[in-house]
Amino acid sequence: MSWRRAVVCRLSALVVSGVLAAHCGAGHAAGGNGPQCGGDRGPTSTSGEPQRSRAFSSFALTEDGARFAVTVDDGSWSGLFVYDVASGKLLWQRMLSGPASAIALSANGALALAYAVRPLGCPHVELFDGDGRARPLEDRAKLSNIVNDSARSVVFAPGGTLVVASLDNEIRAWDVSSGRNAIAIEPPGIESAPGIEPVEELAFSPDGSRLAGGSARRPAIYVWDARTGQLERALSLRKFSGSFGSIAFNRDGSLIAVGSTGPIALWNARTGTAMGEIVKPAAGPIGPVGFLGEGKLVVNGPSKLELWDVSRRPIARDANWKGGEASVDTAFIVRSGVIGVVAEASWASEPSRPGRAKLLAAGTNATIANFEVPGRPATP
């Protein structure tokens, strides 16, 4: 997790493909005054009462850096906004039925969205085309009827052919083109006395053959064969502390890095051998963003982006790295390099006033794009 929890709910580990995914549930909640699946979860404040501040909840960026997505929540209203990076133009937007726990973008601009605990009948995961049209997913009615279930993480396989979501009770994969179930993986601990260990974060290996997921209950990282769903190995986190931040494979899939509010742990992904740790600094927690090449790991430190040489023993900071002085809320590795996201933590919720987010190039702090993010629509 990012330490700026009010600003960023999820620190993105590695942009694998760029499609935004979302949709496992039916279109509307069952009656009553609870959250509605169409968007607004309740009435606006009456005249004279202060509106709640809005805050960004999650971000996504395509692997080519061409599209940027952000979700917003003010406690009673949530929205999704997708932008063209080159022009800063808002391409499409959508009201959501609640805060997004995670979003992902595939290379062709498709988008996947994971929701936290849902009311009966609302979606856990949604999937959209690059132009914002909703795509149906198989068994959405079955999933939407699981009361108090949630989707914690969502990722696209390399190439964007599969979208995978970690639900409380299973890991489910769908074929993006058909919406059909491709595979279902039972979460760890489902047959043990302590009970299910929900998987909080997911990441594909670059070749798409393996899927890694992290559970804080044990704690451990689990690696599955992505084609069969068979568990290959479990990697123990002995010094784990707090929540997971992200999981990242290096470019050839030989290394895997996992971050938390404690240290970053590094393993040989093929043998499960522990390779070392990046210890949590005194100033605050750290989290891995992704690998540059095979042995250099980009880390979102407590004050700025850092580069660590994980091929060395002991692991050490790269003395030649110029990450820039600006502190970022989260960061992504794209084809052109490392891009940081800086956003307003919150802003007044008057409908006419937008929030703002910008993308910075690591190393120079040059502004790549500025975005105005709308808030709650004005009520008639």
BALOBA-1460 file (C-alpha; in Angstrom, 3 decimals):
// residues 380
<rec num="1" residu="m" x="0.000" y="0.000" z="0.000"/>
<rec num="2" residu="s" x="1.055" y="3.586" z="-0.458"/>
<rec num="3" residu="w" x="1.672" y="5.316" z="2.833"/>
<rec num="4" residu="r" x="-0.511" y="8.193" z="1.622"/>
<rec num="5" residu="r" x="-3.578" y="6.071" z="2.150"/>
<rec num="6" residu="a" x="-5.980" y="8.998" z="1.901"/>
<rec num="7" residu="v" x="-4.673" y="9.709" z="-1.578"/>
<rec num="8" residu="v" x="-3.802" y="6.343" z="-3.034"/>
<rec num="9" residu="c" x="-5.508" y="3.097" z="-2.105"/>
<rec num="10" residu="r" x="-3.186" y="0.952" z="-4.118"/>
<rec num="11" residu="l" x="0.422" y="1.246" z="-5.180"/>
<rec num="12" residu="s" x="0.674" y="-0.180" z="-8.683"/>
<rec num="13" residu="a" x="3.457" y="-2.701" z="-9.087"/>
<rec num="14" residu="l" x="3.943" y="-3.151" z="-12.800"/>
<rec num="15" residu="v" x="1.870" y="-2.213" z="-15.816"/>
<rec num="16" residu="v" x="1.483" y="-5.503" z="-17.670"/>
<rec num="17" residu="s" x="-1.071" y="-4.800" z="-20.327"/>
<rec num="18" residu="g" x="-3.355" y="-1.739" z="-20.128"/>
<rec num="19" residu="v" x="-7.024" y="-2.849" z="-20.384"/>
<rec num="20" residu="l" x="-9.428" y="-1.650" z="-17.750"/>
<rec num="21" residu="a" x="-11.489" y="-4.540" z="-16.379"/>
<rec num="22" residu="a" x="-14.714" y="-4.497" z="-14.437"/>
<rec num="23" residu="h" x="-17.985" y="-6.454" z="-14.182"/>
<rec num="24" residu="c" x="-19.081" y="-9.507" z="-12.257"/>
<rec num="25" residu="g" x="-22.414" y="-8.365" z="-10.951"/>
<rec num="26" residu="a" x="-25.925" y="-7.464" z="-11.935"/>
<rec num="27" residu="g" x="-26.760" y="-3.916" z="-12.851"/>
<rec num="28" residu="h" x="-28.662" y="-2.732" z="-9.761"/>
<rec num="29" residu="a" x="-28.780" y="-3.325" z="-6.069"/>
<rec num="30" residu="a" x="-31.857" y="-4.846" z="-4.511"/>
<rec num="31" residu="g" x="-34.341" y="-2.203" z="-3.306"/>
<rec num="32" residu="g" x="-33.971" y="0.064" z="-0.307"/>
<rec num="33" residu="n" x="-31.922" y="3.171" z="0.273"/>
<rec num="34" residu="g" x="-28.514" y="1.518" z="0.148"/>
<rec num="35" residu="p" x="-25.883" y="1.987" z="-2.557"/>
<rec num="36" residu="q" x="-27.197" y="1.874" z="-6.092"/>
<rec num="37" residu="c" x="-25.199" y="0.074" z="-8.758"/>
<rec num="38" residu="g" x="-25.840" y="2.861" z="-11.231"/>
<rec num="39" residu="g" x="-23.617" y="5.341" z="-9.422"/>
<rec num="40" residu="d" x="-24.690" y="7.664" z="-6.611"/>
<rec num="41" residu="r" x="-24.836" y="5.823" z="-3.271"/>
<rec num="42" residu="g" x="-26.984" y="8.328" z="-1.461"/>
<rec num="43" residu="p" x="-28.432" y="11.846" z="-1.479"/>
<rec num="44" residu="t" x="-26.209" y="14.882" z="-1.571"/>
<rec num="45" residu="s" x="-25.875" y="17.005" z="1.533"/>
<rec num="46" residu="t" x="-28.775" y="19.329" z="2.172"/>
<rec num="47" residu="s" x="-28.340" y="23.040" z="1.834"/>
<rec num="48" residu="g" x="-26.080" y="24.487" z="4.496"/>
<rec num="49" residu="e" x="-24.312" y="21.204" z="5.303"/>
<rec num="50" residu="p" x="-20.672" y="20.877" z="4.230"/>
<rec num="51" residu="q" x="-19.994" y="18.499" z="1.356"/>
<rec num="52" residu="r" x="-17.408" y="15.783" z="1.924"/>
<rec num="53" residu="s" x="-14.011" y="16.242" z="0.334"/>
<rec num="54" residu="r" x="-13.279" y="14.050" z="-2.633"/>
<rec num="55" residu="a" x="-10.127" y="11.970" z="-2.877"/>
<rec num="56" residu="f" x="-8.427" y="9.869" z="-5.528"/>
<rec num="57" residu="s" x="-8.717" y="6.158" z="-4.776"/>
<rec num="58" residu="s" x="-6.767" y="4.361" z="-7.525"/>
<rec num="59" residu="f" x="-4.772" y="4.999" z="-10.701"/>
<rec num="60" residu="a" x="-3.840" y="3.056" z="-13.855"/>
<rec num="61" residu="l" x="-1.627" y="3.706" z="-16.883"/>
<rec num="62" residu="t" x="-1.235" y="1.724" z="-20.110"/>
<rec num="63" residu="e" x="2.171" y="0.152" z="-20.749"/>
<rec num="64" residu="d" x="2.806" y="2.610" z="-23.603"/>
<rec num="65" residu="g" x="1.897" y="5.566" z="-21.382"/>
<rec num="66" residu="a" x="-0.871" y="6.663" z="-23.772"/>
<rec num="67" residu="r" x="-3.915" y="6.360" z="-21.475"/>
<rec num="68" residu="f" x="-4.405" y="7.252" z="-17.840"/>
<rec num="69" residu="a" x="-7.313" y="6.280" z="-15.579"/>
<rec num="70" residu="v" x="-8.277" y="7.476" z="-12.121"/>
<rec num="71" residu="t" x="-11.116" y="6.782" z="-9.707"/>
<rec num="72" residu="v" x="-12.533" y="9.261" z="-7.228"/>
<rec num="73" residu="d" x="-14.678" y="8.904" z="-4.097"/>
<rec num="74" residu="d" x="-16.205" y="11.329" z="-1.594"/>
<rec num="75" residu="g" x="-17.856" y="8.820" z="0.734"/>
<rec num="76" residu="s" x="-21.211" y="8.832" z="-1.030"/>
<rec num="77" residu="w" x="-20.334" y="9.233" z="-4.711"/>
<rec num="78" residu="s" x="-17.653" y="7.578" z="-6.876"/>
<rec num="79" residu="g" x="-16.490" y="8.182" z="-10.430"/>
<rec num="80" residu="l" x="-14.129" y="6.745" z="-13.047"/>
<rec num="81" residu="f" x="-12.295" y="8.958" z="-15.559"/>
<rec num="82" residu="v" x="-10.128" y="7.862" z="-18.512"/>
<rec num="83" residu="y" x="-7.796" y="10.279" z="-20.324"/>
<rec num="84" residu="d" x="-5.626" y="10.550" z="-23.421"/>
<rec num="85" residu="v" x="-2.177" y="11.409" z="-22.066"/>
<rec num="86" residu="a" x="-0.845" y="13.275" z="-25.108"/>
<rec num="87" residu="s" x="-3.718" y="15.762" z="-25.209"/>
<rec num="88" residu="g" x="-4.932" y="15.601" z="-21.602"/>
<rec num="89" residu="k" x="-8.444" y="15.099" z="-23.012"/>
<rec num="90" residu="l" x="-11.067" y="13.202" z="-21.018"/>
<rec num="91" residu="l" x="-12.045" y="10.257" z="-23.241"/>
<rec num="92" residu="w" x="-14.875" y="8.813" z="-21.175"/>
<rec num="93" residu="q" x="-16.239" y="8.732" z="-17.656"/>
<rec num="94" residu="r" x="-18.623" y="6.667" z="-15.585"/>
<rec num="95" residu="m" x="-20.363" y="6.927" z="-12.232"/>
<rec num="96" residu="l" x="-19.545" y="3.985" z="-9.961"/>
<rec num="97" residu="s" x="-21.509" y="2.273" z="-7.230"/>
<rec num="98" residu="g" x="-18.647" y="2.535" z="-4.755"/>
<rec num="99" residu="p" x="-14.905" y="3.074" z="-4.327"/>
<rec num="100" residu="a" x="-12.640" y="1.013" z="-6.560"/>
<rec num="101" residu="s" x="-10.213" y="-1.223" z="-4.706"/>
<rec num="102" residu="a" x="-8.114" y="-1.591" z="-7.884"/>
<rec num="103" residu="i" x="-8.142" y="-0.761" z="-11.581"/>
<rec num="104" residu="a" x="-6.059" y="-2.024" z="-14.509"/>
<rec num="105" residu="l" x="-5.556" y="-0.962" z="-18.111"/>
<rec num="106" residu="s" x="-4.576" y="-3.220" z="-20.983"/>
<rec num="107" residu="a" x="-2.407" y="-2.193" z="-23.900"/>
<rec num="108" residu="n" x="-5.430" y="-1.531" z="-26.137"/>
<rec num="109" residu="g" x="-7.106" y="0.683" z="-23.549"/>
<rec num="110" residu="a" x="-9.584" y="-1.827" z="-22.137"/>
<rec num="111" residu="l" x="-10.180" y="-1.320" z="-18.450"/>
<rec num="112" residu="a" x="-10.885" y="-3.586" z="-15.482"/>
<rec num="113" residu="l" x="-12.297" y="-2.400" z="-12.187"/>
<rec num="114" residu="a" x="-12.393" y="-4.235" z="-8.847"/>
<rec num="115" residu="y" x="-14.822" y="-3.211" z="-6.104"/>
<rec num="116" residu="a" x="-14.619" y="-3.548" z="-2.353"/>
<rec num="117" residu="v" x="-17.487" y="-5.117" z="-0.368"/>
<rec num="118" residu="r" x="-20.647" y="-4.925" z="-2.453"/>
<rec num="119" residu="p" x="-24.321" y="-4.827" z="-1.538"/>
<rec num="120" residu="l" x="-26.438" y="-7.668" z="-2.912"/>
<rec num="121" residu="g" x="-26.742" y="-7.487" z="-6.677"/>
<rec num="122" residu="c" x="-23.914" y="-5.018" z="-7.338"/>
<rec num="123" residu="p" x="-20.854" y="-5.964" z="-9.415"/>
<rec num="124" residu="h" x="-17.602" y="-7.146" z="-7.880"/>
<rec num="125" residu="v" x="-15.648" y="-6.697" z="-11.099"/>
<rec num="126" residu="e" x="-16.464" y="-4.793" z="-14.263"/>
<rec num="127" residu="l" x="-14.874" y="-4.868" z="-17.708"/>
<rec num="128" residu="f" x="-15.000" y="-2.096" z="-20.314"/>
<rec num="129" residu="d" x="-13.846" y="-1.708" z="-23.904"/>
<rec num="130" residu="g" x="-11.401" y="1.030" z="-24.785"/>
<rec num="131" residu="d" x="-14.326" y="3.326" z="-25.636"/>
<rec num="132" residu="g" x="-16.065" y="2.746" z="-22.296"/>
<rec num="133" residu="r" x="-18.664" y="0.177" z="-23.357"/>
<rec num="134" residu="a" x="-19.351" y="-2.438" z="-20.670"/>
<rec num="135" residu="r" x="-18.393" y="-6.028" z="-21.498"/>
<rec num="136" residu="p" x="-20.355" y="-8.909" z="-19.896"/>
<rec num="137" residu="l" x="-18.547" y="-11.534" z="-17.845"/>
<rec num="138" residu="e" x="-19.829" y="-15.078" z="-17.325"/>
<rec num="139" residu="d" x="-21.361" y="-16.007" z="-13.944"/>
<rec num="140" residu="r" x="-21.795" y="-12.383" z="-12.921"/>
<rec num="141" residu="a" x="-25.226" y="-13.122" z="-11.426"/>
<rec num="142" residu="k" x="-23.768" y="-15.926" z="-9.309"/>
<rec num="143" residu="l" x="-20.966" y="-13.714" z="-8.070"/>
<rec num="144" residu="s" x="-23.226" y="-10.739" z="-7.406"/>
<rec num="145" residu="n" x="-25.336" y="-12.827" z="-5.038"/>
<rec num="146" residu="i" x="-22.429" y="-13.463" z="-2.674"/>
<rec num="147" residu="v" x="-23.274" y="-11.053" z="0.132"/>
<rec num="148" residu="n" x="-20.372" y="-9.013" z="1.517"/>
<rec num="149" residu="d" x="-17.920" y="-10.401" z="-1.011"/>
<rec num="150" residu="s" x="-15.348" y="-8.129" z="-2.622"/>
<rec num="151" residu="a" x="-12.690" y="-8.005" z="-5.315"/>
<rec num="152" residu="r" x="-9.325" y="-6.925" z="-3.957"/>
<rec num="153" residu="s" x="-7.122" y="-6.885" z="-7.054"/>
<rec num="154" residu="v" x="-7.524" y="-7.061" z="-10.820"/>
<rec num="155" residu="v" x="-4.878" y="-7.549" z="-13.535"/>
<rec num="156" residu="f" x="-4.628" y="-8.307" z="-17.247"/>
<rec num="157" residu="a" x="-2.476" y="-11.074" z="-18.620"/>
<rec num="158" residu="p" x="0.282" y="-9.989" z="-21.030"/>
<rec num="159" residu="g" x="-1.407" y="-9.299" z="-24.342"/>
<rec num="160" residu="g" x="-4.702" y="-8.505" z="-22.633"/>
<rec num="161" residu="t" x="-6.394" y="-11.798" z="-23.506"/>
<rec num="162" residu="l" x="-7.323" y="-12.632" z="-19.899"/>
<rec num="163" residu="v" x="-8.488" y="-10.542" z="-16.977"/>
<rec num="164" residu="v" x="-8.041" y="-11.965" z="-13.474"/>
<rec num="165" residu="a" x="-9.615" y="-10.797" z="-10.238"/>
<rec num="166" residu="s" x="-8.930" y="-11.829" z="-6.666"/>
<rec num="167" residu="l" x="-12.249" y="-12.241" z="-4.862"/>
<rec num="168" residu="d" x="-12.601" y="-13.046" z="-1.186"/>
<rec num="169" residu="n" x="-13.460" y="-16.665" z="-1.967"/>
<rec num="170" residu="e" x="-11.546" y="-17.439" z="-5.179"/>
<rec num="171" residu="i" x="-9.329" y="-16.117" z="-7.947"/>
<rec num="172" residu="r" x="-11.335" y="-15.926" z="-11.160"/>
<rec num="173" residu="a" x="-10.047" y="-15.464" z="-14.726"/>
<rec num="174" residu="w" x="-12.116" y="-14.533" z="-17.777"/>
<rec num="175" residu="d" x="-11.411" y="-14.504" z="-21.495"/>
<rec num="176" residu="v" x="-11.621" y="-10.820" z="-22.426"/>
<rec num="177" residu="s" x="-13.034" y="-11.340" z="-25.938"/>
<rec num="178" residu="s" x="-15.814" y="-13.780" z="-24.982"/>
<rec num="179" residu="g" x="-16.358" y="-13.003" z="-21.291"/>
<rec num="180" residu="r" x="-16.260" y="-16.730" z="-20.497"/>
<rec num="181" residu="n" x="-14.643" y="-18.195" z="-17.411"/>
<rec num="182" residu="a" x="-11.139" y="-19.346" z="-18.265"/>
<rec num="183" residu="i" x="-10.063" y="-20.707" z="-14.907"/>
<rec num="184" residu="a" x="-10.895" y="-20.525" z="-11.189"/>
<rec num="185" residu="i" x="-8.246" y="-20.902" z="-8.490"/>
<rec num="186" residu="e" x="-9.100" y="-21.786" z="-4.920"/>
<rec num="187" residu="p" x="-7.440" y="-19.370" z="-2.503"/>
<rec num="188" residu="p" x="-4.887" y="-20.769" z="-0.053"/>
<rec num="189" residu="g" x="-6.200" y="-22.183" z="3.186"/>
<rec num="190" residu="i" x="-9.634" y="-23.101" z="1.834"/>
<rec num="191" residu="e" x="-9.358" y="-26.627" z="3.288"/>
<rec num="192" residu="s" x="-7.578" y="-25.708" z="6.519"/>
<rec num="193" residu="a" x="-9.033" y="-24.932" z="9.928"/>
<rec num="194" residu="p" x="-7.934" y="-21.265" z="10.011"/>
<rec num="195" residu="g" x="-9.990" y="-20.665" z="6.862"/>
<rec num="196" residu="i" x="-9.490" y="-18.883" z="3.590"/>
<rec num="197" residu="e" x="-6.551" y="-16.519" z="3.048"/>
<rec num="198" residu="p" x="-7.835" y="-13.756" z="0.734"/>
<rec num="199" residu="v" x="-5.298" y="-12.727" z="-1.900"/>
<rec num="200" residu="e" x="-4.719" y="-8.982" z="-1.834"/>
<rec num="201" residu="e" x="-2.440" y="-8.409" z="-4.839"/>
<rec num="202" residu="l" x="-1.896" y="-10.176" z="-8.173"/>
<rec num="203" residu="a" x="0.810" y="-10.046" z="-10.854"/>
<rec num="204" residu="f" x="1.533" y="-12.018" z="-14.031"/>
<rec num="205" residu="s" x="5.002" y="-13.095" z="-15.074"/>
<rec num="206" residu="p" x="6.034" y="-11.342" z="-18.321"/>
<rec num="207" residu="d" x="5.412" y="-14.475" z="-20.407"/>
<rec num="208" residu="g" x="1.988" y="-14.985" z="-18.818"/>
<rec num="209" residu="s" x="2.795" y="-18.509" z="-17.628"/>
<rec num="210" residu="r" x="2.667" y="-17.782" z="-13.887"/>
<rec num="211" residu="l" x="0.368" y="-15.815" z="-11.632"/>
<rec num="212" residu="a" x="1.574" y="-14.562" z="-8.246"/>
<rec num="213" residu="g" x="-0.679" y="-13.487" z="-5.394"/>
<rec num="214" residu="g" x="-0.046" y="-12.249" z="-1.868"/>
<rec num="215" residu="s" x="-1.960" y="-13.101" z="1.295"/>
<rec num="216" residu="a" x="-1.414" y="-11.165" z="4.509"/>
<rec num="217" residu="r" x="-2.993" y="-13.800" z="6.724"/>
<rec num="218" residu="r" x="-0.117" y="-16.290" z="6.611"/>
<rec num="219" residu="p" x="1.704" y="-14.147" z="5.326"/>
<rec num="220" residu="a" x="3.005" y="-15.545" z="2.037"/>
<rec num="221" residu="i" x="3.265" y="-15.138" z="-1.720"/>
<rec num="222" residu="y" x="1.704" y="-17.910" z="-3.815"/>
<rec num="223" residu="v" x="2.754" y="-18.723" z="-7.379"/>
<rec num="224" residu="w" x="0.335" y="-20.609" z="-9.632"/>
<rec num="225" residu="d" x="0.590" y="-22.049" z="-13.124"/>
<rec num="226" residu="a" x="-1.619" y="-19.556" z="-14.970"/>
<rec num="227" residu="r" x="-2.802" y="-22.171" z="-17.489"/>
<rec num="228" residu="t" x="-3.905" y="-24.855" z="-15.041"/>
<rec num="229" residu="g" x="-4.359" y="-22.973" z="-11.768"/>
<rec num="230" residu="q" x="-2.053" y="-25.443" z="-10.013"/>
<rec num="231" residu="l" x="-0.076" y="-24.040" z="-7.082"/>
<rec num="232" residu="e" x="3.664" y="-24.199" z="-7.827"/>
<rec num="233" residu="r" x="5.083" y="-22.832" z="-4.566"/>
<rec num="234" residu="a" x="4.488" y="-20.646" z="-1.527"/>
<rec num="235" residu="l" x="7.063" y="-18.030" z="-0.500"/>
<rec num="236" residu="s" x="7.099" y="-17.139" z="3.191"/>
<rec num="237" residu="l" x="7.306" y="-13.532" z="4.372"/>
<rec num="238" residu="r" x="8.967" y="-13.816" z="7.770"/>
<rec num="239" residu="k" x="9.240" y="-10.097" z="8.519"/>
<rec num="240" residu="f" x="6.012" y="-9.034" z="6.911"/>
<rec num="241" residu="s" x="4.327" y="-6.014" z="8.481"/>
<rec num="242" residu="g" x="0.975" y="-4.451" z="7.637"/>
<rec num="243" residu="s" x="-0.554" y="-4.512" z="4.153"/>
<rec num="244" residu="f" x="0.789" y="-5.579" z="0.788"/>
<rec num="245" residu="g" x="1.868" y="-2.834" z="-1.575"/>
<rec num="246" residu="s" x="2.626" y="-4.678" z="-4.800"/>
<rec num="247" residu="i" x="4.207" y="-7.657" z="-6.526"/>
<rec num="248" residu="a" x="6.591" y="-7.321" z="-9.476"/>
<rec num="249" residu="f" x="8.397" y="-9.766" z="-11.788"/>
<rec num="250" residu="n" x="11.544" y="-8.712" z="-13.605"/>
<rec num="251" residu="r" x="11.635" y="-8.760" z="-17.394"/>
<rec num="252" residu="d" x="12.760" y="-12.369" z="-17.862"/>
<rec num="253" residu="g" x="10.586" y="-13.645" z="-15.006"/>
<rec num="254" residu="s" x="13.534" y="-14.878" z="-12.942"/>
<rec num="255" residu="l" x="13.022" y="-12.531" z="-9.969"/>
<rec num="256" residu="i" x="9.981" y="-11.517" z="-7.971"/>
<rec num="257" residu="a" x="9.815" y="-8.574" z="-5.551"/>
<rec num="258" residu="v" x="7.085" y="-8.051" z="-2.982"/>
<rec num="259" residu="g" x="6.538" y="-4.947" z="-0.895"/>
<rec num="260" residu="s" x="4.564" y="-4.158" z="2.214"/>
<rec num="261" residu="t" x="4.561" y="-1.559" z="4.934"/>
<rec num="262" residu="g" x="7.585" y="-3.540" z="6.131"/>
<rec num="263" residu="p" x="10.605" y="-4.476" z="3.963"/>
<rec num="264" residu="i" x="10.667" y="-5.442" z="0.290"/>
<rec num="265" residu="a" x="11.472" y="-9.135" z="-0.132"/>
<rec num="266" residu="l" x="13.175" y="-10.582" z="-3.201"/>
<rec num="267" residu="w" x="13.150" y="-14.191" z="-4.460"/>
<rec num="268" residu="n" x="14.365" y="-16.290" z="-7.325"/>
<rec num="269" residu="a" x="10.953" y="-16.829" z="-8.944"/>
<rec num="270" residu="r" x="11.896" y="-20.176" z="-10.502"/>
<rec num="271" residu="t" x="13.363" y="-21.876" z="-7.436"/>
<rec num="272" residu="g" x="11.687" y="-19.988" z="-4.586"/>
<rec num="273" residu="t" x="15.097" y="-19.139" z="-3.060"/>
<rec num="274" residu="a" x="15.162" y="-15.949" z="-0.977"/>
<rec num="275" residu="m" x="17.601" y="-13.446" z="-2.535"/>
<rec num="276" residu="g" x="17.540" y="-10.639" z="0.035"/>
<rec num="277" residu="e" x="15.588" y="-7.664" z="1.364"/>
<rec num="278" residu="i" x="15.375" y="-3.920" z="1.051"/>
<rec num="279" residu="v" x="14.832" y="-2.871" z="4.655"/>
<rec num="280" residu="k" x="12.141" y="-0.385" z="5.552"/>
<rec num="281" residu="p" x="13.779" y="3.007" z="6.166"/>
<rec num="282" residu="a" x="13.185" y="4.992" z="9.337"/>
<rec num="283" residu="a" x="11.274" y="7.686" z="7.435"/>
<rec num="284" residu="g" x="8.431" y="5.391" z="6.415"/>
<rec num="285" residu="p" x="7.322" y="2.392" z="4.382"/>
<rec num="286" residu="i" x="8.401" y="1.631" z="0.842"/>
<rec num="287" residu="g" x="6.926" y="-0.305" z="-2.055"/>
<rec num="288" residu="p" x="8.212" y="-1.773" z="-5.334"/>
<rec num="289" residu="v" x="7.016" y="-0.205" z="-8.563"/>
<rec num="290" residu="g" x="8.683" y="-2.579" z="-11.027"/>
<rec num="291" residu="f" x="11.942" y="-3.653" z="-12.614"/>
<rec num="292" residu="l" x="14.068" y="-1.711" z="-15.086"/>
<rec num="293" residu="g" x="15.803" y="-4.495" z="-16.995"/>
<rec num="294" residu="e" x="16.654" y="-7.684" z="-15.152"/>
<rec num="295" residu="g" x="18.314" y="-6.536" z="-11.936"/>
<rec num="296" residu="k" x="17.266" y="-2.943" z="-11.152"/>
<rec num="297" residu="l" x="14.167" y="-2.405" z="-9.002"/>
<rec num="298" residu="v" x="12.340" y="0.928" z="-8.896"/>
<rec num="299" residu="v" x="11.020" y="1.672" z="-5.410"/>
<rec num="300" residu="n" x="8.582" y="4.346" z="-4.273"/>
<rec num="301" residu="g" x="10.409" y="5.471" z="-1.147"/>
<rec num="302" residu="p" x="9.077" y="7.682" z="1.634"/>
<rec num="303" residu="s" x="10.283" y="10.845" z="-0.081"/>
<rec num="304" residu="k" x="11.007" y="10.078" z="-3.752"/>
<rec num="305" residu="l" x="11.539" y="7.342" z="-6.318"/>
<rec num="306" residu="e" x="14.655" y="5.228" z="-5.791"/>
<rec num="307" residu="l" x="16.502" y="2.625" z="-7.882"/>
<rec num="308" residu="w" x="18.016" y="-0.436" z="-6.178"/>
<rec num="309" residu="d" x="20.526" y="-2.831" z="-7.721"/>
<rec num="310" residu="v" x="19.115" y="-6.209" z="-6.679"/>
<rec num="311" residu="s" x="21.792" y="-8.115" z="-8.615"/>
<rec num="312" residu="r" x="24.354" y="-7.106" z="-5.956"/>
<rec num="313" residu="r" x="24.912" y="-8.769" z="-2.589"/>
<rec num="314" residu="p" x="24.073" y="-7.042" z="-0.406"/>
<rec num="315" residu="i" x="21.370" y="-5.218" z="-2.335"/>
<rec num="316" residu="a" x="22.248" y="-1.542" z="-2.642"/>
<rec num="317" residu="r" x="20.911" y="1.722" z="-4.024"/>
<rec num="318" residu="d" x="22.044" y="2.613" z="-7.537"/>
<rec num="319" residu="a" x="24.370" y="5.580" z="-6.997"/>
<rec num="320" residu="n" x="23.878" y="6.811" z="-10.581"/>
<rec num="321" residu="w" x="20.090" y="6.952" z="-10.451"/>
<rec num="322" residu="k" x="18.564" y="10.389" z="-10.864"/>
<rec num="323" residu="g" x="14.982" y="9.855" z="-9.825"/>
<rec num="324" residu="g" x="14.120" y="13.505" z="-9.373"/>
<rec num="325" residu="e" x="13.313" y="15.375" z="-6.204"/>
<rec num="326" residu="a" x="9.528" y="15.397" z="-6.439"/>
<rec num="327" residu="s" x="7.614" y="13.111" z="-4.106"/>
<rec num="328" residu="v" x="5.004" y="11.083" z="-6.011"/>
<rec num="329" residu="d" x="1.844" y="9.349" z="-4.877"/>
<rec num="330" residu="t" x="2.418" y="6.306" z="-7.061"/>
<rec num="331" residu="a" x="4.459" y="5.407" z="-10.135"/>
<rec num="332" residu="f" x="4.371" y="3.180" z="-13.222"/>
<rec num="333" residu="i" x="6.996" y="1.659" z="-15.482"/>
<rec num="334" residu="v" x="6.132" y="2.157" z="-19.138"/>
<rec num="335" residu="r" x="8.066" y="1.632" z="-22.355"/>
<rec num="336" residu="s" x="9.556" y="5.119" z="-22.181"/>
<rec num="337" residu="g" x="10.719" y="4.805" z="-18.571"/>
<rec num="338" residu="v" x="9.308" y="5.616" z="-15.147"/>
<rec num="339" residu="i" x="6.331" y="7.921" z="-14.714"/>
<rec num="340" residu="g" x="5.212" y="9.324" z="-11.362"/>
<rec num="341" residu="v" x="1.695" y="10.451" z="-10.480"/>
<rec num="342" residu="v" x="1.132" y="13.510" z="-8.298"/>
<rec num="343" residu="a" x="-2.442" y="14.340" z="-7.276"/>
<rec num="344" residu="e" x="-4.333" y="16.581" z="-4.889"/>
<rec num="345" residu="a" x="-5.046" y="14.610" z="-1.732"/>
<rec num="346" residu="s" x="-8.589" y="15.953" z="-1.652"/>
<rec num="347" residu="w" x="-10.527" y="18.914" z="-2.853"/>
<rec num="348" residu="a" x="-13.783" y="20.662" z="-2.086"/>
<rec num="349" residu="s" x="-16.768" y="18.779" z="-3.420"/>
<rec num="350" residu="e" x="-18.618" y="21.595" z="-5.178"/>
<rec num="351" residu="p" x="-19.580" y="20.095" z="-8.551"/>
<rec num="352" residu="s" x="-18.057" y="22.994" z="-10.497"/>
<rec num="353" residu="r" x="-14.553" y="22.620" z="-9.058"/>
<rec num="354" residu="p" x="-12.305" y="19.907" z="-10.539"/>
<rec num="355" residu="g" x="-9.484" y="18.083" z="-8.827"/>
<rec num="356" residu="r" x="-6.079" y="17.807" z="-10.469"/>
<rec num="357" residu="a" x="-3.535" y="15.122" z="-11.196"/>
<rec num="358" residu="k" x="-0.331" y="15.209" z="-13.240"/>
<rec num="359" residu="l" x="2.235" y="12.809" z="-14.650"/>
<rec num="360" residu="l" x="5.962" y="13.454" z="-14.159"/>
<rec num="361" residu="a" x="8.952" y="11.908" z="-15.936"/>
<rec num="362" residu="a" x="11.308" y="10.372" z="-13.374"/>
<rec num="363" residu="g" x="14.790" y="11.826" z="-13.584"/>
<rec num="364" residu="t" x="13.775" y="15.268" z="-14.830"/>
<rec num="365" residu="n" x="10.476" y="15.955" z="-13.046"/>
<rec num="366" residu="a" x="9.248" y="17.245" z="-16.403"/>
<rec num="367" residu="t" x="5.469" y="17.391" z="-16.584"/>
<rec num="368" residu="i" x="4.107" y="14.909" z="-19.120"/>
<rec num="369" residu="a" x="0.423" y="15.741" z="-18.698"/>
<rec num="370" residu="n" x="-2.036" y="17.608" z="-16.479"/>
<rec num="371" residu="f" x="-5.575" y="16.358" z="-15.892"/>
<rec num="372" residu="e" x="-8.659" y="18.037" z="-14.521"/>
<rec num="373" residu="v" x="-10.787" y="15.460" z="-12.723"/>
<rec num="374" residu="p" x="-14.504" y="16.283" z="-12.372"/>
<rec num="375" residu="g" x="-16.338" y="15.728" z="-9.122"/>
<rec num="376" residu="r" x="-19.935" y="14.987" z="-8.209"/>
<rec num="377" residu="p" x="-22.277" y="16.100" z="-10.987"/>
<rec num="378" residu="a" x="-24.539" y="18.986" z="-10.124"/>
<rec num="379" residu="t" x="-28.029" y="17.865" z="-9.184"/>
<rec num="380" residu="p" x="-30.884" y="19.433" z="-11.166"/>
